[in-house]
Amino acid sequence: MPAKLASVLSISLLLASSCADPSDIGLELDPENNQIGVFYAEIPLSASMMLLDSVNTTNQSVILAGGQTSDFFGVTESIGFSRMFIDTRATRPNENAILDSAKFQFEIIAPIGESLSQEKTLQVHQLEEPIQDISYFNNDRLAFSATPFVNGSFTLAPNRDTLVRTDVNADFAAQFFNDVKSGSNAFSDIFAFRNYFPGIAIQGNLTENTSIPVRVGGNTGMYFYYHNEGDTVPSTYAVTTASSRRFSYVSNDRTGTPLESIQETHVGYDVGDVVGTKGNTGLVIRLDTSPLEAFLDTLGNVTFNQVTLDMAPVHEFSESMSPFGINQMIFLNDDNQVYLRYDGAAITVQANNQAQQSMGPDGNVVPAVSNPAGLAYENGIQGYSVVLTNYLNAVYRSDLERKNLMIYPNQNYTSQQTGPDLYRQSLREYKVNKDNIKLKVYYSTTR
């Protein structure tokens, strides 16, 4: 074996007495006439960390409030911004209507953080400038009033969805309700309403070390409960975040952490023995797959029986700080940008039971993109694992070009950053020791 592999490969012959059952990897060996050599190799993949360009947070299903402080990732804070919506066909209160109460309701989706049994704070501020019909990124924010018109504290459950309510400030509610019942044109047209009320910013308390995703829709907004004078029948006027443009601002201060050196985008940084990823910050793991190429160069005519990529175990986490459930493995070009196909689709490692190639429009063979493999969390190994046998066969037979990989927490990454995206909906995180990132390869050769 060439000396250059000494530091990256550990290869051992599986004998008949091995604890590994060859039938588990698709082999049947005749102990009397064994003409097949069955081998096992562990290939450590060099891992670094990389900062992506600004993350597009526009129109995800949730907006984020709160933040977290970590010795590794630094101080991360998020503020959610959203327009609000009125149904211009809805019955408005009469001019003599009496306001009974006004509540703000939040639909909270799977919060993460420390000590969730203790109350966590959410504040709602009125925007001082409108949300435009443009894309907003994680470094964008808008001006909002210094004084919140909603200030509530809630007890939350980890990774559980819930509806919570709190009072709207009495003076704000009275003024808003008086404007609604006055017959103002601001409530007759959605565009006039946006001029009257540009939207909201939802903010948590950074010192509470909790990230709170708030679903935007008909269950998040203000509800005015009233009755008309002389009438005991209660009525409701709703101002919600349904059909509303929204985005999340996320800041990440890495000063004094192992990641402090990460400044430039799309550059692989060696940050020590531990790497990790954190949602909405642009921080992801980059895998250098060149050791794989060095390994393949040593092989003759072989068959890969089973190949897995393991990132396990990850660093210990609490129930209330569970990591992402799944990652994609996205090809990178030589500039550490996402490697795109002829049609602009991001090229990803495909699922093991799916073709790694497909036919292009001109009948040429191109990388397949429609069935991404999922590097999924497994409780048994307390980390991530995925079967990549078909992928490695394709690389070995030159059907697929070997590229470095970005590990991105998501199931359906798009280069345009559109559609649902796990990474852009959370501040979840995980860390893993670099020496726990390995390709585990069972392969056989004919003597």
N, C-alpha and C positions, 0 to 999 in steps of 0.2 A: 504493500500500500504506500502511495506517495507520502512523503513526510509532511506535506502541506495539510494533510487531513488529520494529523495526529491530535491537534487541539480541538477539532470539531466533530470527530466521529468516534463512536464506541461501537464496534461491530463484534458480535459473538455468534459462533456457530451453534445452532440449536441441535443438540444431540437427541437420541431416542429417549434418554433419561430426563430431558428437559421438562420443566413444569408446564411449558406451553404445549397444548394439544394441537398438533398440526391440522387436525380436522376443523379446528376453530378458524383456521385461515385458509381453508379451501384446499388442503393437501391430504393425500393419502399416501403414506410411505410404507414400502415393503421393507421390513427390517432385514430380510434375507438378501435383497437385491436393491439396495438404495442407490439409485443413479441420480437422485436429485439432492442438491445441497440447499438446505433451508437456512436462511440467515436473518438476523435481526440487527438493525442499526438504529441508533439514536443520533439525530442530527440537530444539535443546538442551532437555533436561528438567532443571529445577533439582533437585538432589539434596541431601538432608540425612541425618542419622542419628537413629535413634530407639531408645529402650530399651523392650523389651517387659516386661510383668509377669513375675513369676517363672516360669521354664520348668519344666514338668512332666517330670521325668526318670524316672518310675516305669515299670518293666518294659520298657524298651527292650532290644534284643537284646544290647547290650554295656553294660558299666559302664566308666568312665574313670578312669585313674590317671595321675599325672604332671602336667606343666604346661609353660607357655611364658612367656617374657618378650619383650615387643615394645615398641619405642619408640612405636608407634602405639596398640596395644590395651592396653598395660600388662602387669601380672603376672596370669596366669591359672593357677589350681591346681585340680586335680580329685582326688576320692577316690571310689572305687566301694564301695558297700555291698550286701551280699547275704546272704540266709538260705542255709542249706545243707540238703541233702536226703540221706536214707538210704532205701534200699529195706528196709522192715521185714520183707519175705519172704526177704531174702538170708540165706544161710548165715553164721552168725557163727563166729568162731574158737573152738575148744575152750578150756577153762579153762587147759590146759597148753600152748597154742599159743605158738610162739616168733616174735617179730617180727624179720624180716630187714632190712627197710628201710621208710621212709615218705617218699613224694615228694608234692610239690604241683605240679600241672600247670596251666598257663595256656594257653588258646586265644586267641592275640593276632590281632586283625583290623586290618590296614592301619595300622600306627603311622605317626605323622608327627613330625618334629623335626629337630634338628641332629645331625650326626655319628653317624648310626645305626650306622656301622661300629664305633664304640666301645660298650662294654658299657653297658647301661641297667639300672637297679635297679627291682625290684618287692619290696615287703614286704606281708605279710599279718598283720593284727592280729585278735584275737578281740574281738567286740563286748561291751560291758558293759551294753547295754540292747537289748531286742528291736526288730525291725522290725515295725511294726504293719500292719494291713490298711487302710491309708489311702494317699492320694496323697502322694508326696514331690516336692519341687521343688528346683531347683538351689541354693537357699540353705539347704536342710535338711542336717543332719549328725547323727550319733549318736556317743556316747562309745565309745571303744575303748581297749584296753590299750596302755600306752606302749611295751611291749616286743613286737616282732613275733615270731611263732613260725615265720615263713618269711621269709628274706632272701636273694634271689637276684639275680644279674646275668647279662644275656643280650645277645648280639649279634643285632640285628634288621635286617630288610630293609625299605626304604621301600615302603609301599602293598602289602605282601605278608602273607598270612595264614600263621601258623606255630604249632606247638605247642612249648612249652619246659617244662622240668622243673627242679626244684631240691629239695634236702633239706628236710624238716620238722625243726625243732629236736628234738634227740634226747630231751630231758626231756619236752617237750610230747607227742611221739609215743608215748613209753613210757606216760605217764599215760593218754592217750586210748585207746590199745590195751588197756591193762589194764582200763579201764572197759567197753570193748566186750566183752571175753571174760569179764567177771565175771558176766554174766547180768543186768546192770542193766536195769530197766524203761525207762530213758531211751532205749534203742535198740529198743524194741518198739513205740513209737508216735511218729509224727512230731511231735505237739504236745509230748509229753514230751521229745523230743530237742531241740526249740527252747528249752525251759526250761533244758536242760542246756547247750546250745551255741547262743546266740542268733544267731550269724552271724559274718560277717567284714567287715573293711574292707581294701581293696587300695589301696596308696599307692605312688606313685613318688617320684623325687627331683627336686624343682623345679629345682635347679641344672643338671640334665642337659638341660633345654629340650626335652623330648620328651613327647608325649601318647600313651598306650598304651591303646587300647580292648581290653577283655577280654570275650570272648563268654561269657555265662552259659549253662550247660548241662552235659551229661554229660561234656564234655571239660575242664572246669575244676573242680578240686577236689583232695581228698587221697586218696591211694592207699596202703593199708597192705599190704605184701607179707609173708607169713608162711607157716610150715608148722607142722603139728601135731606134737607130740613123737612121735618114732618113725616119722614119715612124711616122705618126701623130696619129696612132691608139693607144688609151690608153690601158694599160694592168695592171693586179693586181696580186701580189704574196702574198698569205695569210699564216700567221703563227698563228693558233688559239689554243684554249684549248679543241677542240673536242677530244673525246675518250681519255682524259687525266686523270691520277691519280691525286687526289687532297685531301686536308684536310684543316681544320681551326684550328689555335691555339687560345685559349681563356684563358685569365688570369682574375681572380676575386679577388681583394684585399678588404676584408671586415673589415679591421682595422677601429676602431672607430664607427662601426655601431651596431645595435641590433643583427646582425648575427656574430659578431666577435668571439663568443664562439664556433661556428660550426667549428670543426677541424677534428674529426674522421668521417669516412664514415659509413653509415648504422647505425647511432645512432640518435634517436629522441631527438631533442633539444627544450626545452621550451624557446622561444625567446620573450615572452611578449604577448601582446594582439593582435598582427598582425602577420600573416604568409603570405608567398608568394612563387612564383616560378619564376625563370629566366632562359631562354633558354641557353643551352650549358655550364652552370656553374656547373651543378650537383645538384643545389638547387631545392628541390621539397617539396611538402606538404605531411605529413603523418597523416592519420586519425586513431585514436584509436576507434575501434568499440565496445569496451567492454560495454559501456552504452546500446548498442542495446541488448546485451545478457542479461543484468540485466532487461531490459524492457520485453523481451520475457519470462523470468522466472516468471513474474507475471501473465501471461495470461493463460486462459483455452482454450476452443475450440473456436477459432476466425477465421474470414475471413478478410483478408486484401483487402480493396476495392481500395485504391489508396495510393501509397507511393512515395514521391519525396525526393531527396537529393538536397538541395539548398545551394549554396555558394554565397549569395547575400545580399546587393550589394557589389561589389568589390570597391576598392578605385577609386576615380575619375581619369580619364586619358584624355589626349588630342587626337584629331583625328590622329595626327601623332605618337601617342604612343599606338595604339590600342593593346589589349592583344591577347593571343591565342584564337582561336575560339572554340576549343573543347579539352576535356581531357578524358583520360581513367582512370578507377579505377582498379588498379592492386593489386592482393593479395600479401601480405608479409608473410614470415614465421616468426618464433620466433626470428630469428636473423636479421630481417628487410631486408632480401634479397628477391628478387622476387621469389614468390612461383611457382615452376615449376611442370607441369604435367609429367606423365610417359615418354612422348615423348620429353620432354624438352621445351614444349610450355609454355609461361607465362599464368597463370590463371588470367582472368579478369572478372569483373562483366559483364554479358551478357545483350544485349538489352532486353527491357521489353517484346517484342512480340516474343522473341526467347526462346528456351529451355535453361535451366541453366545446364543441364546434357546431356551427350551423351554416346554412347556405345564404350567401349574400344575394342582392338583387341581380347581379350579373352572373350568377351561378358559381361564384368563387367561394371558397371556404373561409369563414370568419369566426372569431370567438363567439360562443353562445353567451347570452346575457339574461335570459328570461327566468332562470331557476337558480338564484344565488344559493350557495351553501351557507348554512348557519353554524357559526362557531358558538355553540350554546352552553349555557351554564349547566353543570351536572352536580347534583348534591353528593354523589358518591365519591367524586374526586375533589370536591370543593373548588371547582374551577371550570374552565372552558375546554371543550373537546369537539372535534369534528372529523369524520372519515373523509380522506382525500385520495383514495386509491385511484379513481379515474383521472383526477387532476394530475397526479404524478406520472401515471402512464402516458398521458397526453404530452407532458413536458419531456419525458424520456424519449418518446418517439418523434419529437420535434413537431408535433401537431399544434403545440401551444408554446408561445415564447415565455421563457421564465422572466418574471418581473418581480421587483420588490413589492411588498404588500402593505397597505394601510388597514389596520384593524379598526373598523368603524361600527359603533353600536347602533344597529338598525336592521331591518329586514328588506327594505326596498329603497336603497340609495339611488338618487338621481343626481346627475351632474348639475342640473338646473336648480337643485335644492327646492323642489316643489313636492307637494303631497305630504302625507304623514311621515314623520321621522322621529324615531325614539330619541336620538341624540339631541334634537332641537326641542324636545318637550320636557326636559328634566335636567337637574343638576346631579344625577346619579354618577357614581364613580366606581372605579376599582383599581387596585394596584397588584402587581405580580413581580416576583423576583425574575430577573432576566434569565437565570440559569434554569428556570422552570418552564421555559418556552422551547418545546422540542417537537420535531417530526419523529414519529416512531414508525419504523418501516420493517415489515416482514416481506421478504422476497426470496425467490427460489431461482436456481440456475441448474442447467443440465450439464453434467460432466462430459 
